[in-house]
Amino acid sequence: MKPIHSDYIGPPTAYREVNAHVLTMSEWEHVYHIRPLGTLMYYGIVEQNVDYFRLTGRALQPKHRAVIDDLLAAIYDGDATGLTFQAVLEPIQKPDCYDYVLQHL
């Protein structure tokens, strides 16, 4: 079995991004032989995501949407009656992160 190394792992959720691909819950189970009780997603309050929203009217980029779709599929498929989802909003746009958030709410 491969050793577990993750950006974050712990009850109740798991998150791992590899080469810009966020592992699905099924991939977690296949690689690490554990089934997370949920997942989390990092969402940067940054120019790229603001521009994407202005262009499409959608806040979630495709990689963000994939995380949520995978969680919903696990519930619909009967893998669990309920799972945890944590959204981590990161104000990381430089030079003034919080001013950027205030200007783009």
Secondary structure, 3 states (H helix, E strand, C coil): CCCCCCCEEECCEEECEECCEECCHHHHHHHHCCCCCEEEEEEECCHHHHHHHHHHCCCCCHHHHHHHHHHHHHHHCCCCCCCEEEEEEECCCCCCHHHHHHHCC
